[in-house]
Amino acid sequence: MAKPKYIFNQKTLAYEKYTTSWKRRLLGSLYYLLTTSTIAFAFVAAAYYFLGSPKERMQERELEYMQLNYEKLTEKIAKLEGLLNEMQERDDNIYRVIFEAEPIPSSIRKAGYGGVDRYEALSGYRNSEIVVETSKRLDRIASMLYVQSKSFDEVLELARNKSEMLASIPAIQPVKNTDVRRISSHFGVRLDPFYKVNKFHQGIDFSAPIGTEVFATGNGTVIQVSKNHYGYGNVILIDHGFGYRTMYAHLSAFKVRKGENVKRGQLIGNVGNTGKSTSSHLHYEVHKNNKPVNPIHFFFDDLTPEEYELILELSLLPSQTMD
């Protein structure tokens, strides 16, 4: 029980017992509660504003952890992209060059997954841009890996056929030529002996007596044996596979027939003077993917480095064709 309170009455000069009405006590209690509640709310609001709620602090820690993981993931993706680009460079400039395969176009290597609807489900959130961009990078990597895998499958198949390809590529001179100066006309723009105008000479001319033996320069199949009194005259055409074909023109005799399989160094005919020709010689051409290429670059099996340098120098001199 609370002790009674007394106050000094200045009129009666005596202490009197202090009493209050229930209304005043009620108002006092309400004022006390209101004051303490206001102060408590102010403290709580200040704590939430400056320190955050426990849930917010936990969420902030989760966001920091996710941000750290995202940065690490971005670094890993960048490393993967760098490694993949290096693999593509080596594939196009080393492996596919060794096996004489065309490089894969960049438009195919860099192709991603089409359509904006693919990422629609990831849109509409606060960090949608980051999520969508990361998804696109991962999809591009997946697409590039698929293309690279197919490329390696192709290179592996080429490697298995390497020995066959090496035997098929034209690699020797079509006549036994110990003196490279017997090549009377080289590949490139030359003077036509009949019309006296410059024209593109698609092969090289070997000056040789009629009857000189002519040999296949690589393994292949004879796809044409024809006799003509004009143009290239009597012609043999050999398909070596792997995009290579060779032509032997102005022949005097054939030693093979159409459809026959031949080996490098096999006798296929004799030098002649048939067709449009100024004198006996062999006109020889090499085609790669249906385009004529300089045959002197395919004599690597029977030329020394010094002879190759000499033949390159001679090919730069002006000359007149023999057909």
One Martini backbone bead per residue (centre of mass of N, CA, C, O) as a GRO file, in nm:
protein
  323
    1MET     BB    1   0.096   0.036   0.023
    2ALA     BB    2   0.072   0.358  -0.017
    3LYS     BB    3   0.186   0.641   0.092
    4PRO     BB    4   0.096   0.919   0.224
    5LYS     BB    5   0.044   1.261   0.140
    6TYR     BB    6   0.180   1.585   0.228
    7ILE     BB    7   0.078   1.930   0.281
    8PHE     BB    8   0.132   2.275   0.316
    9ASN     BB    9  -0.076   2.503   0.479
   10GLN     BB   10  -0.063   2.851   0.479
   11LYS     BB   11  -0.326   2.919   0.625
   12THR     BB   12  -0.314   2.696   0.870
   13LEU     BB   13  -0.029   2.594   0.939
   14ALA     BB   14  -0.062   2.292   0.809
   15TYR     BB   15  -0.071   1.953   0.763
   16GLU     BB   16  -0.208   1.789   0.479
   17LYS     BB   17  -0.376   1.561   0.314
   18TYR     BB   18  -0.324   1.432   0.001
   19THR     BB   19  -0.572   1.474  -0.259
   20THR     BB   20  -0.725   1.304  -0.546
   21SER     BB   21  -0.879   1.255  -0.824
   22TRP     BB   22  -0.952   1.014  -1.056
   23LYS     BB   23  -0.913   1.195  -1.303
   24ARG     BB   24  -0.625   1.294  -1.246
   25ARG     BB   25  -0.501   1.012  -1.230
   26LEU     BB   26  -0.574   0.933  -1.519
   27LEU     BB   27  -0.428   1.163  -1.667
   28GLY     BB   28  -0.147   1.101  -1.555
   29SER     BB   29  -0.124   0.818  -1.671
   30LEU     BB   30  -0.162   0.898  -1.967
   31TYR     BB   31   0.079   1.089  -1.984
   32TYR     BB   32   0.294   0.882  -1.912
   33LEU     BB   33   0.241   0.685  -2.143
   34LEU     BB   34   0.277   0.885  -2.376
   35THR     BB   35   0.568   0.969  -2.316
   36THR     BB   36   0.704   0.687  -2.316
   37SER     BB   37   0.608   0.604  -2.598
   38THR     BB   38   0.743   0.829  -2.756
   39ILE     BB   39   1.032   0.771  -2.669
   40ALA     BB   40   1.040   0.476  -2.764
   41PHE     BB   41   0.975   0.529  -3.063
   42ALA     BB   42   1.217   0.712  -3.118
   43PHE     BB   43   1.433   0.502  -3.059
   44VAL     BB   44   1.340   0.287  -3.262
   45ALA     BB   45   1.348   0.462  -3.517
   46ALA     BB   46   1.648   0.535  -3.497
   47ALA     BB   47   1.753   0.244  -3.508
   48TYR     BB   48   1.627   0.172  -3.786
   49TYR     BB   49   1.756   0.404  -3.949
   50PHE     BB   50   2.069   0.352  -3.865
   51LEU     BB   51   2.067   0.014  -3.827
   52GLY     BB   52   1.833  -0.155  -3.863
   53SER     BB   53   1.695  -0.437  -3.903
   54PRO     BB   54   1.755  -0.762  -3.868
   55LYS     BB   55   1.644  -0.833  -4.149
   56GLU     BB   56   1.802  -0.617  -4.307
   57ARG     BB   57   2.084  -0.706  -4.220
   58MET     BB   58   2.057  -0.989  -4.344
   59GLN     BB   59   2.002  -0.894  -4.634
   60GLU     BB   60   2.266  -0.734  -4.669
   61ARG     BB   61   2.449  -0.978  -4.636
   62GLU     BB   62   2.331  -1.135  -4.876
   63LEU     BB   63   2.397  -0.920  -5.092
   64GLU     BB   64   2.702  -0.919  -5.048
   65TYR     BB   65   2.739  -1.221  -5.112
   66MET     BB   66   2.616  -1.209  -5.399
   67GLN     BB   67   2.809  -0.996  -5.512
   68LEU     BB   68   3.064  -1.161  -5.474
   69ASN     BB   69   2.972  -1.405  -5.646
   70TYR     BB   70   2.923  -1.244  -5.906
   71GLU     BB   71   3.215  -1.150  -5.946
   72LYS     BB   72   3.333  -1.435  -5.963
   73LEU     BB   73   3.158  -1.528  -6.202
   74THR     BB   74   3.255  -1.312  -6.402
   75GLU     BB   75   3.552  -1.401  -6.400
   76LYS     BB   76   3.499  -1.690  -6.503
   77ILE     BB   77   3.364  -1.609  -6.768
   78ALA     BB   78   3.605  -1.449  -6.880
   79LYS     BB   79   3.801  -1.690  -6.881
   80LEU     BB   80   3.635  -1.870  -7.067
   81GLU     BB   81   3.636  -1.674  -7.307
   82GLY     BB   82   3.943  -1.666  -7.338
   83LEU     BB   83   3.987  -1.972  -7.384
   84LEU     BB   84   3.796  -1.995  -7.628
   85ASN     BB   85   3.942  -1.792  -7.810
   86GLU     BB   86   4.209  -1.949  -7.814
   87MET     BB   87   4.095  -2.207  -7.940
   88GLN     BB   88   3.998  -2.069  -8.202
   89GLU     BB   89   4.268  -1.964  -8.298
   90ARG     BB   90   4.409  -2.241  -8.313
   91ASP     BB   91   4.210  -2.374  -8.502
   92ASP     BB   92   4.230  -2.171  -8.747
   93ASN     BB   93   4.573  -2.122  -8.742
   94ILE     BB   94   4.654  -2.442  -8.714
   95TYR     BB   95   4.480  -2.697  -8.750
   96ARG     BB   96   4.330  -2.608  -9.020
   97VAL     BB   97   4.594  -2.551  -9.173
   98ILE     BB   98   4.727  -2.828  -9.164
   99PHE     BB   99   4.442  -2.957  -9.298
  100GLU     BB  100   4.318  -2.759  -9.507
  101ALA     BB  101   4.094  -2.588  -9.362
  102GLU     BB  102   3.844  -2.391  -9.325
  103PRO     BB  103   3.756  -2.141  -9.152
  104ILE     BB  104   3.541  -2.035  -8.918
  105PRO     BB  105   3.311  -1.821  -8.911
  106SER     BB  106   3.229  -1.569  -8.697
  107SER     BB  107   2.916  -1.584  -8.730
  108ILE     BB  108   2.914  -1.877  -8.611
  109ARG     BB  109   3.078  -1.855  -8.347
  110LYS     BB  110   2.895  -1.589  -8.232
  111ALA     BB  111   2.641  -1.727  -8.215
  112GLY     BB  112   2.336  -1.717  -8.067
  113TYR     BB  113   2.036  -1.687  -7.912
  114GLY     BB  114   1.737  -1.631  -8.024
  115GLY     BB  115   1.538  -1.408  -7.898
  116VAL     BB  116   1.370  -1.226  -7.639
  117ASP     BB  117   1.182  -1.443  -7.497
  118ARG     BB  118   1.403  -1.604  -7.344
  119TYR     BB  119   1.421  -1.343  -7.114
  120GLU     BB  120   1.136  -1.265  -6.997
  121ALA     BB  121   1.139  -1.409  -6.710
  122LEU     BB  122   1.385  -1.201  -6.612
  123SER     BB  123   1.198  -0.971  -6.605
  124GLY     BB  124   1.099  -0.707  -6.367
  125TYR     BB  125   1.354  -0.656  -6.198
  126ARG     BB  126   1.598  -0.495  -6.036
  127ASN     BB  127   1.833  -0.721  -6.164
  128SER     BB  128   1.772  -0.799  -6.468
  129GLU     BB  129   2.013  -0.698  -6.638
  130ILE     BB  130   2.226  -0.882  -6.511
  131VAL     BB  131   2.088  -1.156  -6.558
  132VAL     BB  132   2.053  -1.136  -6.867
  133GLU     BB  133   2.351  -1.089  -6.945
  134THR     BB  134   2.458  -1.351  -6.819
  135SER     BB  135   2.282  -1.542  -6.986
  136LYS     BB  136   2.395  -1.457  -7.261
  137ARG     BB  137   2.688  -1.539  -7.210
  138LEU     BB  138   2.631  -1.838  -7.154
  139ASP     BB  139   2.497  -1.894  -7.430
  140ARG     BB  140   2.741  -1.820  -7.603
  141ILE     BB  141   2.931  -2.030  -7.485
  142ALA     BB  142   2.761  -2.276  -7.561
  143SER     BB  143   2.766  -2.223  -7.866
  144MET     BB  144   3.079  -2.218  -7.902
  145LEU     BB  145   3.127  -2.504  -7.792
  146TYR     BB  146   2.967  -2.651  -8.008
  147VAL     BB  147   3.131  -2.555  -8.252
  148GLN     BB  148   3.407  -2.656  -8.146
  149SER     BB  149   3.332  -2.953  -8.128
  150LYS     BB  150   3.275  -2.988  -8.433
  151SER     BB  151   3.556  -2.901  -8.525
  152PHE     BB  152   3.715  -3.129  -8.380
  153ASP     BB  153   3.578  -3.355  -8.532
  154GLU     BB  154   3.686  -3.267  -8.809
  155VAL     BB  155   3.990  -3.270  -8.738
  156LEU     BB  156   3.999  -3.568  -8.659
  157GLU     BB  157   3.922  -3.672  -8.940
  158LEU     BB  158   4.161  -3.539  -9.084
  159ALA     BB  159   4.381  -3.689  -8.924
  160ARG     BB  160   4.300  -3.973  -9.021
  161ASN     BB  161   4.348  -3.859  -9.337
  162LYS     BB  162   4.643  -3.755  -9.363
  163SER     BB  163   4.795  -3.975  -9.521
  164GLU     BB  164   4.611  -3.962  -9.766
  165MET     BB  165   4.651  -3.660  -9.825
  166LEU     BB  166   4.963  -3.662  -9.863
  167ALA     BB  167   4.939  -3.865 -10.112
  168SER     BB  168   4.741  -3.667 -10.289
  169ILE     BB  169   4.904  -3.434 -10.298
  170PRO     BB  170   5.066  -3.241 -10.500
  171ALA     BB  171   5.451  -3.303 -10.492
  172ILE     BB  172   5.550  -3.313 -10.795
  173GLN     BB  173   5.684  -3.337 -11.090
  174PRO     BB  174   5.560  -3.447 -11.406
  175VAL     BB  175   5.868  -3.435 -11.470
  176LYS     BB  176   6.194  -3.512 -11.527
  177ASN     BB  177   6.362  -3.237 -11.353
  178THR     BB  178   6.692  -3.116 -11.311
  179ASP     BB  179   6.606  -2.840 -11.467
  180VAL     BB  180   6.423  -2.558 -11.390
  181ARG     BB  181   6.468  -2.407 -11.676
  182ARG     BB  182   6.247  -2.586 -11.833
  183ILE     BB  183   6.059  -2.369 -11.744
  184SER     BB  184   5.910  -2.155 -11.977
  185SER     BB  185   5.633  -2.108 -11.808
  186HIS     BB  186   5.441  -1.935 -11.581
  187PHE     BB  187   5.245  -1.826 -11.343
  188GLY     BB  188   5.031  -1.594 -11.488
  189VAL     BB  189   5.099  -1.316 -11.656
  190ARG     BB  190   5.116  -1.361 -12.013
  191LEU     BB  191   5.228  -1.409 -12.333
  192ASP     BB  192   5.072  -1.463 -12.625
  193PRO     BB  193   5.191  -1.624 -12.918
  194PHE     BB  194   4.939  -1.554 -13.109
  195TYR     BB  195   4.805  -1.261 -12.996
  196LYS     BB  196   4.998  -1.066 -12.835
  197VAL     BB  197   4.878  -1.094 -12.535
  198ASN     BB  198   4.784  -1.060 -12.221
  199LYS     BB  199   4.748  -1.344 -11.998
  200PHE     BB  200   4.623  -1.589 -11.800
  201HIS     BB  201   4.828  -1.839 -11.656
  202GLN     BB  202   4.721  -2.148 -11.495
  203GLY     BB  203   5.019  -2.254 -11.539
  204ILE     BB  204   5.282  -2.464 -11.658
  205ASP     BB  205   5.573  -2.499 -11.876
  206PHE     BB  206   5.729  -2.787 -12.014
  207SER     BB  207   6.014  -2.834 -12.175
  208ALA     BB  208   5.989  -3.112 -12.418
  209PRO     BB  209   6.009  -3.387 -12.573
  210ILE     BB  210   5.866  -3.605 -12.751
  211GLY     BB  211   5.780  -3.871 -12.515
  212THR     BB  212   5.794  -3.768 -12.251
  213GLU     BB  213   5.742  -3.849 -11.940
  214VAL     BB  214   5.435  -3.865 -11.745
  215PHE     BB  215   5.332  -3.787 -11.406
  216ALA     BB  216   5.180  -3.837 -11.125
  217THR     BB  217   5.158  -3.611 -10.834
  218GLY     BB  218   4.918  -3.796 -10.719
  219ASN     BB  219   4.679  -3.942 -10.574
  220GLY     BB  220   4.404  -4.087 -10.780
  221THR     BB  221   4.148  -4.005 -11.028
  222VAL     BB  222   4.054  -4.053 -11.345
  223ILE     BB  223   3.822  -3.815 -11.517
  224GLN     BB  224   4.007  -3.751 -11.786
  225VAL     BB  225   4.023  -3.855 -12.146
  226SER     BB  226   4.128  -3.639 -12.412
  227LYS     BB  227   4.079  -3.551 -12.761
  228ASN     BB  228   4.238  -3.271 -12.936
  229HIS     BB  229   4.287  -2.993 -13.192
  230TYR     BB  230   4.253  -2.791 -12.951
  231GLY     BB  231   4.386  -2.605 -12.727
  232TYR     BB  232   4.501  -2.855 -12.504
  233GLY     BB  233   4.430  -3.104 -12.634
  234ASN     BB  234   4.560  -3.360 -12.484
  235VAL     BB  235   4.391  -3.483 -12.184
  236ILE     BB  236   4.450  -3.502 -11.823
  237LEU     BB  237   4.235  -3.572 -11.537
  238ILE     BB  238   4.286  -3.540 -11.177
  239ASP     BB  239   4.143  -3.665 -10.877
  240HIS     BB  240   4.263  -3.622 -10.530
  241GLY     BB  241   4.107  -3.481 -10.349
  242PHE     BB  242   4.068  -3.236 -10.112
  243GLY     BB  243   4.028  -3.023 -10.372
  244TYR     BB  244   4.214  -3.170 -10.588
  245ARG     BB  245   4.356  -3.089 -10.918
  246THR     BB  246   4.494  -3.216 -11.232
  247MET     BB  247   4.661  -3.104 -11.541
  248TYR     BB  248   4.741  -3.261 -11.869
  249ALA     BB  249   4.883  -3.119 -12.164
  250HIS     BB  250   4.969  -3.196 -12.498
  251LEU     BB  251   4.958  -3.487 -12.558
  252SER     BB  252   5.061  -3.798 -12.733
  253ALA     BB  253   4.990  -4.001 -12.487
  254PHE     BB  254   4.828  -4.274 -12.318
  255LYS     BB  255   4.842  -4.472 -11.987
  256VAL     BB  256   4.538  -4.420 -11.924
  257ARG     BB  257   4.208  -4.433 -11.784
  258LYS     BB  258   3.902  -4.380 -11.713
  259GLY     BB  259   3.875  -4.449 -11.356
  260GLU     BB  260   4.161  -4.469 -11.273
  261ASN     BB  261   4.388  -4.554 -11.033
  262VAL     BB  262   4.653  -4.354 -10.899
  263LYS     BB  263   4.995  -4.289 -10.839
  264ARG     BB  264   5.257  -4.149 -10.735
  265GLY     BB  265   5.470  -4.166 -11.025
  266GLN     BB  266   5.286  -4.253 -11.241
  267LEU     BB  267   5.241  -4.340 -11.556
  268ILE     BB  268   5.020  -4.145 -11.801
  269GLY     BB  269   5.223  -4.018 -12.029
  270ASN     BB  270   5.310  -3.795 -12.311
  271VAL     BB  271   5.468  -3.570 -12.464
  272GLY     BB  272   5.353  -3.297 -12.680
  273ASN     BB  273   5.179  -3.103 -12.977
  274THR     BB  274   4.884  -3.044 -12.905
  275GLY     BB  275   4.698  -2.815 -13.023
  276LYS     BB  276   4.768  -2.510 -12.878
  277SER     BB  277   5.103  -2.502 -13.003
  278THR     BB  278   5.447  -2.426 -13.059
  279SER     BB  279   5.559  -2.680 -12.892
  280SER     BB  280   5.692  -2.914 -12.718
  281HIS     BB  281   5.486  -2.976 -12.423
  282LEU     BB  282   5.383  -2.923 -12.076
  283HIS     BB  283   5.072  -2.860 -11.940
  284TYR     BB  284   5.035  -2.753 -11.590
  285GLU     BB  285   4.780  -2.804 -11.333
  286VAL     BB  286   4.644  -2.658 -11.024
  287HIS     BB  287   4.357  -2.733 -10.816
  288LYS     BB  288   4.166  -2.549 -10.559
  289ASN     BB  289   3.853  -2.544 -10.533
  290ASN     BB  290   3.835  -2.457 -10.852
  291LYS     BB  291   4.125  -2.314 -10.828
  292PRO     BB  292   4.398  -2.178 -10.944
  293VAL     BB  293   4.738  -2.269 -10.871
  294ASN     BB  294   5.066  -2.263 -10.798
  295PRO     BB  295   5.268  -2.534 -10.875
  296ILE     BB  296   5.549  -2.464 -10.733
  297HIS     BB  297   5.421  -2.518 -10.437
  298PHE     BB  298   5.417  -2.859 -10.528
  299PHE     BB  299   5.757  -2.940 -10.516
  300PHE     BB  300   5.858  -3.050 -10.220
  301ASP     BB  301   5.965  -3.357 -10.299
  302ASP     BB  302   6.194  -3.248 -10.553
  303LEU     BB  303   6.316  -2.991 -10.392
  304THR     BB  304   6.536  -2.777 -10.305
  305PRO     BB  305   6.573  -2.481 -10.155
  306GLU     BB  306   6.744  -2.364 -10.389
  307GLU     BB  307   6.552  -2.442 -10.622
  308TYR     BB  308   6.308  -2.290 -10.515
  309GLU     BB  309   6.432  -2.008 -10.522
  310LEU     BB  310   6.492  -2.010 -10.825
  311ILE     BB  311   6.200  -2.056 -10.929
  312LEU     BB  312   6.091  -1.795 -10.809
  313GLU     BB  313   6.269  -1.601 -10.970
  314LEU     BB  314   6.182  -1.700 -11.258
  315SER     BB  315   5.869  -1.633 -11.220
  316LEU     BB  316   5.925  -1.307 -11.237
  317LEU     BB  317   5.979  -1.333 -11.523
  318PRO     BB  318   5.926  -1.264 -11.832
  319SER     BB  319   5.693  -1.442 -12.056
  320GLN     BB  320   5.606  -1.701 -12.292
  321THR     BB  321   5.386  -1.897 -12.395
  322MET     BB  322   5.303  -2.236 -12.551
  323ASP     BB  323   4.951  -2.177 -12.569
   0.00000   0.00000   0.00000
